[in-house]
Amino acid sequence: MKEKLTAIFQKSPYGYIGFVKELPGANTQGTTLEETRKNLIEAIQLILDANRQLFEEEFKDIEIIKEEFGVVTV
């Protein structure tokens, strides 16, 4: 499975602001467009890691079935 994400970049007086249209909370900034792109990839990883941790805490005492569902390529 390949999911396409849309990166949005906005010029600011201090460089660039970047965010992902489909993933609220994944946003960043950087001095250059390239730095902002790299920071955005890190922001996506942090959001996914945080969501995984929240899930594990919420469902730690509940019997569940976990399986790999697919791979998202960025």
HELIX and SHEET records of a PDB file:
HELIX    1   1 LEU A   33  GLU A   58  1                                  26    
SHEET    1   A 3 ALA A   7  SER A  12  0                                        
SHEET    2   A 3 GLY A  15  VAL A  20 -1                                        
SHEET    3   A 3 ASN A  27  GLY A  30 -1                                        
END                                                                             
